[in-house]
Amino acid sequence: MQKILTAALAGALLAMPLVADAGTSVKAPLVVATVNRATQEMTVTVGAGDDTQTYGPWKVSTARAPYKTPAGTYPAAWLSEHHWSKEYHAPMPFAVFFNAGRAVHAATRGEYAKLGTPASHGCVRTSLEHAQIFFELVKTYGKENAAVVVQ
């Protein structure tokens, strides 16, 4: 299943147009994950203007009380495909870190039922499939071209 998903994602990424400057250079599109804490949803956009592709909205879990997923616009800082949290002794697959130790990452299967409700220590959890899509988009277009917006 993962090979099929990866192949489908690679095909979709290759089919996406790049945004051209007035000159001859081609720039990678901006990848933006917008996290809505009120609805516990995330939408990912790639590109600009008429060339924008949208993924989602996807269910997520942001911080439960007393923890915080702070509002703001954050650049993607670093990626870790198989991250392990030493602090919480938990896997964080397909992690895209954006604010100190906070990341968008896959929830564990046991946490899937909580998607759509606040449940984390500050990260943005989503399904394995959706975390992988976002991770691969950031990896493909570069973390310097990606941001996480928390509303």
N, C-alpha and C positions, 0 to 999 in steps of 0.2 A: 504494500500500500504506500509506504513512504517513497519507494522508487518511482511509483506512478505519479504521486504528488510532486516530487522534485522535477520529474520530466515535464509535467504539465506547467509548473511554475516557470521553469527555464524557457519553455516555448513562449509563454505569455510575456516574459521579460524581454526576450529577443524581438518580439513583435511590437513592443512599445516604441513609439517614435521618440527621438531625442529632440530637445528644444534647441533650435539654431539661433545664433547671434546674427546681427546684421552683417557681420564679417563671415569668414569661412569656417570659423571654429564651431564645434558642437559641444554644448554643455550637458552634463547629466541633469535629469530633472530632479527637483527637490522632493524628497520623501518626507511626508508629514503624518505622524500619528496624532490624532486629536482624541483625547480621552475626556469623556464627559462624566464627572463624578456623580452628578445628579441622576443620570439614567444608567450608569454603570455600563457604558458602551464606548467602543473605540472605532473610529473610522480612519482609514489610511488613504491618503491621496498621493499620487505620483504624477509629476509634471506640472505644467502651468497653462493657464488659459484653455484654449480649445483642445489641447493635448493632454488634459488631466484624466487620469484613470482613478476610480474610487473603489476601495475594498471595504466591505462592511455595510452597516454597522455590525460589530461583533460584541458579544457579551464579554465583560471583564469583571474583575474584582479589584477594587482599590482598597485603601486602608480602612480597617475597622477601628472604632474608638478603642483606646485613646491614641492610636497611631495616626500618621498623616501622610497623604500623598499630596504634597503642596502644589497649589496652582502656579502656573508659569509656563514659559516657553524655554525648553532646554535643548541644547544640541546633543546629538547622539555622541556619547563619549567613547565607548568601547563595546566590543561584541565578544560574547563567549558562548559557543555552541553547546558545550557540555558543562556549564558552570555548576559548582557546588557551593552553597552558602555555608561557610564555617560558623557564622553567627547563629543560624537557625537549623543547621544540620539537615539541609533539604536541597534537593535538586532544583535548578533553575534553567531548564533547557531553553535554547535559542534566546538567550538573554541579550537585550540591547540596553546597556546602562545609560542613564540620562541625568541623574541627580544623586551625587555621592554614591551610596550603595543601592539606590533604587533603579529598577529596570523593568522593562516590558519583557515578560517571559512566559513560558508555558506553565500552566497549573499542573499539579500532579493529578492523576486520574481520580483520586479520592476527593479532590477539591472541585471537580467539574460541577457538582451539584450546587456549589456556592457561586458560580459565575453568574453575574447579574446582581450580586449583592456585595457590600463591603466585607472583605474577609482577610485582607493581607496585613502585613506589618508596614506597608508603605509602597510596595511594588505594584505594578499593574499586571495582574495575571490574566491570561486568556487561554484558549484551547491550544493543544499542541499544533494543530493544523494552522491556526491563525498566527501563532507565535513564529512558526517556521516561515510563513509567507512574509511577515514583516521583517524578520531577521534576514531573509534572502534578498529582499528589496534593498535594505540598508547595505548589506554586503556587496550587492551588485553595483549600486550607484554611489557608494562611499559614505562613510559616517559623516564626513565633512559636508555632505549634501542632505543630511537627515536631521529631523527635529521631532521632539515629543512635546505636544501642547496639552497641558492639563488644565481643564476648566472646572 
